[in-house]
Amino acid sequence: MAFLSCSLALTGSAQSYCSPTFANGCFDWHSIEIIAGSINWTPGADDCAVSDYTSLSTTVIAGSAISMHVTNGVWCGCAVWIDLDNSYSFEDGENLYYNYVGGSPSYQYDFGVTIPNGTPTGSYRMRIVSPWGSDGFQTSNGNGFGSCGSFQYGNYNDFTVNVNGSLGVEDAAHEVFTLSPNPTSAGITISGVGPLGRITVMDFQGRVVEQRQVQSDRLVLDASAWTSGVYMIRVSNAEGTRMERLVVQ
């Protein structure tokens, strides 16, 4: 029995992350420079297929953003996931940024990713995928998509984000609002806004999509015309500010 218990314990601790694949390699289609908070990474002499850089980390307070700069190779997009529930997988709701502009010889993506308020103190894996001809997230991409997807060219890099989950007095006193349904493709109901609240909707690049001043505890928004992707909903009132992630399909 003792041997069996030991074996089960070892099996349970052997969890690992899946990896995206790049059928034709990386060559000129890979990350050239990544700056994320205090992380400052360049491939140096490493082969561009090396991906585990979890020894490099940055620290951020829950509810605030990590400023990011990613320079990619020829015609590459950029997508970022953080495993916020430490489940050894990256769900769609954990995709915090994706974009495809591309360029030759390279393109610089400058953006921020916000760690949701309420994220517990701890260490989390951040994955940055730099795929050729793809924004890395949307299923309509012909050259691959997903944190563990099948791509033609590109590479990925994993880092560590350390979150300080302690909240300020105002934030701690503020009741968490809810979004329903989430994900959505049409209407979205925001409950728990509180009196005299202000709602701001931002897309994945931080651009304001919609703002509302509300007098009640509940608001319904029409998301049917919004582009598919990840949005941040910010609610501010006399008690503080909270942010939650919304996925529009």
C-alpha positions as a Markdown table, in Angstrom:
| # | Residue | x | y | z |
|---|---|---|---|---|
| 1 | Met | 0.0 | 0.0 | 0.0 |
| 2 | Ala | 2.8 | 2.4 | 0.9 |
| 3 | Phe | 4.5 | 1.7 | -2.5 |
| 4 | Leu | 1.1 | 2.4 | -4.3 |
| 5 | Ser | 0.6 | 5.6 | -2.4 |
| 6 | Cys | 4.1 | 6.8 | -3.3 |
| 7 | Ser | 3.5 | 5.9 | -7.0 |
| 8 | Leu | 0.3 | 7.9 | -7.1 |
| 9 | Ala | 1.9 | 10.9 | -5.5 |
| 10 | Leu | 4.7 | 10.9 | -8.1 |
| 11 | Thr | 2.2 | 10.5 | -10.9 |
| 12 | Gly | 0.1 | 13.4 | -9.6 |
| 13 | Ser | 3.1 | 15.7 | -9.4 |
| 14 | Ala | 4.3 | 15.0 | -12.9 |
| 15 | Gln | 2.0 | 17.6 | -14.5 |
| 16 | Ser | 3.6 | 19.6 | -17.4 |
| 17 | Tyr | 2.6 | 22.1 | -20.0 |
| 18 | Cys | 1.8 | 21.2 | -23.6 |
| 19 | Ser | 3.8 | 23.0 | -26.2 |
| 20 | Pro | 2.9 | 24.5 | -29.6 |
| 21 | Thr | 4.6 | 23.0 | -32.7 |
| 22 | Phe | 6.2 | 24.7 | -35.6 |
| 23 | Ala | 6.4 | 22.3 | -38.5 |
| 24 | Asn | 9.0 | 24.2 | -40.5 |
| 25 | Gly | 11.1 | 25.6 | -37.7 |
| 26 | Cys | 11.8 | 29.1 | -36.7 |
| 27 | Phe | 14.7 | 30.5 | -38.9 |
| 28 | Asp | 13.9 | 34.2 | -39.3 |
| 29 | Trp | 10.3 | 33.8 | -37.8 |
| 30 | His | 10.8 | 34.1 | -34.1 |
| 31 | Ser | 11.1 | 36.6 | -31.2 |
| 32 | Ile | 14.1 | 38.9 | -31.4 |
| 33 | Glu | 13.6 | 40.8 | -28.2 |
| 34 | Ile | 11.1 | 40.6 | -25.3 |
| 35 | Ile | 10.7 | 43.2 | -22.5 |
| 36 | Ala | 8.1 | 42.5 | -19.9 |
| 37 | Gly | 8.3 | 44.5 | -16.7 |
| 38 | Ser | 11.8 | 43.7 | -15.4 |
| 39 | Ile | 12.3 | 40.8 | -17.9 |
| 40 | Asn | 14.7 | 41.8 | -20.7 |
| 41 | Trp | 15.3 | 38.9 | -23.0 |
| 42 | Thr | 17.2 | 38.4 | -26.3 |
| 43 | Pro | 18.0 | 35.0 | -27.8 |
| 44 | Gly | 21.8 | 35.6 | -27.8 |
| 45 | Ala | 23.6 | 32.5 | -28.9 |
| 46 | Asp | 20.6 | 30.2 | -28.0 |
| 47 | Asp | 18.8 | 28.4 | -30.8 |
| 48 | Cys | 15.4 | 30.0 | -31.4 |
| 49 | Ala | 13.8 | 26.7 | -30.6 |
| 50 | Val | 14.7 | 27.1 | -26.9 |
| 51 | Ser | 11.6 | 28.1 | -25.0 |
| 52 | Asp | 11.9 | 27.6 | -21.3 |
| 53 | Tyr | 13.0 | 30.9 | -19.7 |
| 54 | Thr | 10.9 | 30.5 | -16.5 |
| 55 | Ser | 14.0 | 31.3 | -14.5 |
| 56 | Leu | 13.4 | 34.9 | -15.7 |
| 57 | Ser | 10.6 | 36.7 | -13.8 |
| 58 | Thr | 8.9 | 40.0 | -13.2 |
| 59 | Thr | 6.7 | 41.1 | -10.3 |
| 60 | Val | 3.3 | 42.9 | -10.6 |
| 61 | Ile | 0.5 | 43.9 | -8.3 |
| 62 | Ala | -2.9 | 42.3 | -9.0 |
| 63 | Gly | -5.1 | 44.8 | -10.8 |
| 64 | Ser | -2.2 | 46.5 | -12.5 |
| 65 | Ala | -0.6 | 46.0 | -16.0 |
| 66 | Ile | 2.8 | 44.7 | -17.2 |
| 67 | Ser | 4.2 | 46.9 | -19.8 |
| 68 | Met | 5.4 | 44.8 | -22.7 |
| 69 | His | 7.6 | 45.3 | -25.8 |
| 70 | Val | 8.0 | 42.4 | -28.2 |
| 71 | Thr | 10.1 | 42.6 | -31.4 |
| 72 | Asn | 9.4 | 39.7 | -33.8 |
| 73 | Gly | 11.0 | 38.4 | -36.9 |
| 74 | Val | 9.6 | 38.4 | -40.5 |
| 75 | Trp | 5.8 | 38.7 | -40.6 |
| 76 | Cys | 5.2 | 37.4 | -37.1 |
| 77 | Gly | 2.2 | 38.1 | -34.9 |
| 78 | Cys | 2.2 | 38.1 | -31.1 |
| 79 | Ala | 0.0 | 36.4 | -28.5 |
| 80 | Val | 0.3 | 36.3 | -24.7 |
| 81 | Trp | -1.2 | 33.9 | -22.2 |
| 82 | Ile | -0.8 | 33.7 | -18.4 |
| 83 | Asp | -1.9 | 30.5 | -16.5 |
| 84 | Leu | -3.8 | 32.5 | -13.9 |
| 85 | Asp | -5.3 | 29.4 | -12.2 |
| 86 | Asn | -2.0 | 27.4 | -12.3 |
| 87 | Ser | -3.9 | 24.5 | -14.0 |
| 88 | Tyr | -1.0 | 23.6 | -16.3 |
| 89 | Ser | -3.0 | 24.8 | -19.3 |
| 90 | Phe | -3.8 | 28.1 | -21.0 |
| 91 | Glu | -7.6 | 28.6 | -21.4 |
| 92 | Asp | -9.0 | 31.2 | -23.9 |
| 93 | Gly | -9.9 | 33.5 | -21.0 |
| 94 | Glu | -6.2 | 33.5 | -20.0 |
| 95 | Asn | -5.2 | 35.0 | -23.4 |
| 96 | Leu | -4.4 | 38.6 | -22.4 |
| 97 | Tyr | -3.1 | 39.9 | -25.8 |
| 98 | Tyr | -3.0 | 39.0 | -29.5 |
| 99 | Asn | -2.3 | 41.0 | -32.6 |
| 100 | Tyr | -0.9 | 40.5 | -36.1 |
| 101 | Val | 0.7 | 43.3 | -38.0 |
| 102 | Gly | 3.9 | 41.7 | -39.3 |
| 103 | Gly | 6.6 | 43.3 | -41.3 |
| 104 | Ser | 9.9 | 42.8 | -43.0 |
| 105 | Pro | 12.4 | 42.5 | -41.4 |
| 106 | Ser | 10.5 | 42.9 | -38.1 |
| 107 | Tyr | 7.7 | 44.5 | -36.2 |
| 108 | Gln | 7.6 | 45.9 | -32.7 |
| 109 | Tyr | 4.5 | 45.2 | -30.5 |
| 110 | Asp | 4.1 | 47.6 | -27.6 |
| 111 | Phe | 1.2 | 46.9 | -25.2 |
| 112 | Gly | 0.3 | 46.1 | -21.7 |
| 113 | Val | -1.3 | 43.0 | -20.1 |
| 114 | Thr | -3.5 | 43.5 | -17.0 |
| 115 | Ile | -3.4 | 41.0 | -14.1 |
| 116 | Pro | -7.0 | 40.8 | -12.9 |
| 117 | Asn | -7.8 | 42.2 | -9.5 |
| 118 | Gly | -8.3 | 39.3 | -7.0 |
| 119 | Thr | -5.5 | 37.2 | -8.5 |
| 120 | Pro | -4.0 | 35.4 | -5.5 |
| 121 | Thr | -0.3 | 36.1 | -4.6 |
| 122 | Gly | 1.9 | 33.5 | -6.3 |
| 123 | Ser | 3.9 | 32.6 | -9.4 |
| 124 | Tyr | 2.4 | 32.1 | -12.8 |
| 125 | Arg | 3.7 | 30.9 | -16.1 |
| 126 | Met | 3.5 | 33.4 | -19.0 |
| 127 | Arg | 3.6 | 32.2 | -22.6 |
| 128 | Ile | 4.5 | 34.4 | -25.5 |
| 129 | Val | 3.9 | 32.9 | -29.0 |
| 130 | Ser | 5.4 | 34.6 | -32.0 |
| 131 | Pro | 3.9 | 32.8 | -35.1 |
| 132 | Trp | 4.4 | 33.6 | -38.7 |
| 133 | Gly | 1.4 | 35.0 | -40.5 |
| 134 | Ser | -0.9 | 34.7 | -37.5 |
| 135 | Asp | -2.1 | 36.7 | -34.5 |
| 136 | Gly | -1.7 | 33.4 | -32.5 |
| 137 | Phe | -5.2 | 33.3 | -31.0 |
| 138 | Gln | -8.1 | 33.5 | -33.5 |
| 139 | Thr | -9.3 | 30.3 | -35.0 |
| 140 | Ser | -9.6 | 31.9 | -38.4 |
| 141 | Asn | -5.8 | 32.1 | -38.8 |
| 142 | Gly | -4.6 | 29.9 | -41.6 |
| 143 | Asn | -1.1 | 29.5 | -40.2 |
| 144 | Gly | -2.1 | 28.2 | -36.8 |
| 145 | Phe | -3.6 | 29.4 | -33.5 |
| 146 | Gly | -3.6 | 28.7 | -29.7 |
| 147 | Ser | -1.1 | 28.4 | -26.9 |
| 148 | Cys | -0.4 | 24.8 | -27.9 |
| 149 | Gly | -1.4 | 25.0 | -31.5 |
| 150 | Ser | 0.2 | 23.7 | -34.7 |
| 151 | Phe | 2.0 | 26.5 | -36.6 |
| 152 | Gln | 4.0 | 26.5 | -39.8 |
| 153 | Tyr | 6.9 | 28.8 | -38.6 |
| 154 | Gly | 7.6 | 30.6 | -35.4 |
| 155 | Asn | 8.6 | 30.0 | -31.8 |
| 156 | Tyr | 7.4 | 30.6 | -28.2 |
| 157 | Asn | 9.0 | 31.6 | -24.9 |
| 158 | Asp | 7.8 | 30.9 | -21.3 |
| 159 | Phe | 8.6 | 33.2 | -18.4 |
| 160 | Thr | 7.4 | 33.6 | -14.8 |
| 161 | Val | 5.1 | 36.4 | -13.5 |
| 162 | Asn | 5.1 | 36.9 | -9.7 |
| 163 | Val | 1.8 | 38.5 | -8.5 |
| 164 | Asn | 1.4 | 40.4 | -5.4 |
| 165 | Gly | -2.2 | 39.9 | -4.7 |
| 166 | Ser | -2.6 | 42.2 | -1.7 |
| 167 | Leu | -5.4 | 44.7 | -2.3 |
| 168 | Gly | -5.7 | 48.3 | -1.2 |
| 169 | Val | -8.3 | 49.3 | 1.4 |
| 170 | Glu | -10.7 | 50.6 | -1.2 |
| 171 | Asp | -10.4 | 47.6 | -3.5 |
| 172 | Ala | -10.8 | 45.1 | -0.6 |
| 173 | Ala | -14.0 | 46.8 | 0.5 |
| 174 | His | -15.5 | 46.8 | -3.0 |
| 175 | Glu | -17.8 | 44.0 | -3.9 |
| 176 | Val | -16.7 | 42.0 | -7.0 |
| 177 | Phe | -19.0 | 42.7 | -10.0 |
| 178 | Thr | -20.1 | 39.9 | -12.4 |
| 179 | Leu | -20.4 | 39.5 | -16.2 |
| 180 | Ser | -23.0 | 37.2 | -17.7 |
| 181 | Pro | -22.7 | 35.4 | -20.0 |
| 182 | Asn | -18.9 | 35.2 | -20.3 |
| 183 | Pro | -17.9 | 34.4 | -23.0 |
| 184 | Thr | -20.6 | 36.1 | -25.1 |
| 185 | Ser | -21.5 | 36.9 | -28.7 |
| 186 | Ala | -24.4 | 39.3 | -28.1 |
| 187 | Gly | -25.6 | 41.0 | -24.9 |
| 188 | Ile | -23.6 | 41.2 | -21.6 |
| 189 | Thr | -25.1 | 41.9 | -18.2 |
| 190 | Ile | -22.9 | 43.6 | -15.7 |
| 191 | Ser | -24.2 | 43.3 | -12.1 |
| 192 | Gly | -22.7 | 44.6 | -8.9 |
| 193 | Val | -21.7 | 47.9 | -10.3 |
| 194 | Gly | -22.8 | 49.9 | -7.2 |
| 195 | Pro | -24.3 | 53.4 | -7.0 |
| 196 | Leu | -23.0 | 56.1 | -9.3 |
| 197 | Gly | -20.6 | 53.7 | -11.0 |
| 198 | Arg | -18.7 | 54.2 | -14.3 |
| 199 | Ile | -18.1 | 51.4 | -16.7 |
| 200 | Thr | -15.2 | 51.4 | -19.2 |
| 201 | Val | -14.7 | 48.7 | -21.8 |
| 202 | Met | -11.2 | 48.4 | -23.3 |
| 203 | Asp | -10.0 | 46.1 | -26.1 |
| 204 | Phe | -6.8 | 44.0 | -25.9 |
| 205 | Gln | -4.7 | 47.0 | -27.0 |
| 206 | Gly | -6.1 | 49.2 | -24.3 |
| 207 | Arg | -8.3 | 51.3 | -26.6 |
| 208 | Val | -11.7 | 52.4 | -25.0 |
| 209 | Val | -14.6 | 50.7 | -26.8 |
| 210 | Glu | -17.4 | 52.1 | -24.7 |
| 211 | Gln | -18.0 | 54.1 | -21.5 |
| 212 | Arg | -21.2 | 54.4 | -19.4 |
| 213 | Gln | -22.1 | 56.3 | -16.3 |
| 214 | Val | -24.8 | 54.3 | -14.4 |
| 215 | Gln | -27.2 | 55.1 | -11.6 |
| 216 | Ser | -28.1 | 51.6 | -10.7 |
| 217 | Asp | -26.5 | 48.3 | -9.7 |
| 218 | Arg | -27.0 | 46.6 | -13.2 |
| 219 | Leu | -26.3 | 47.5 | -16.8 |
| 220 | Val | -26.8 | 45.6 | -20.1 |
| 221 | Leu | -24.4 | 46.2 | -23.0 |
| 222 | Asp | -24.7 | 45.1 | -26.6 |
| 223 | Ala | -21.5 | 43.4 | -27.6 |
| 224 | Ser | -22.8 | 42.0 | -30.9 |
| 225 | Ala | -20.8 | 44.6 | -33.0 |
| 226 | Trp | -17.6 | 44.2 | -31.1 |
| 227 | Thr | -14.7 | 42.3 | -32.8 |
| 228 | Ser | -14.1 | 38.8 | -31.4 |
| 229 | Gly | -11.4 | 38.8 | -28.7 |
| 230 | Val | -10.6 | 39.6 | -25.1 |
| 231 | Tyr | -11.8 | 42.8 | -23.5 |
| 232 | Met | -11.2 | 44.3 | -20.0 |
| 233 | Ile | -14.3 | 45.7 | -18.2 |
| 234 | Arg | -13.4 | 48.3 | -15.6 |
| 235 | Val | -15.9 | 49.4 | -13.0 |
| 236 | Ser | -15.2 | 52.5 | -10.9 |
| 237 | Asn | -17.3 | 54.0 | -8.1 |
| 238 | Ala | -16.9 | 55.6 | -4.7 |
| 239 | Glu | -15.6 | 52.3 | -3.2 |
| 240 | Gly | -12.8 | 51.8 | -5.7 |
| 241 | Thr | -11.9 | 50.3 | -9.0 |
| 242 | Arg | -12.2 | 46.7 | -10.2 |
| 243 | Met | -11.4 | 45.0 | -13.5 |
| 244 | Glu | -12.6 | 41.7 | -15.1 |
| 245 | Arg | -11.9 | 40.0 | -18.3 |
| 246 | Leu | -14.6 | 39.4 | -21.0 |
| 247 | Val | -14.3 | 37.1 | -24.0 |
| 248 | Val | -16.4 | 38.0 | -27.0 |
| 249 | Gln | -16.8 | 35.2 | -29.5 |
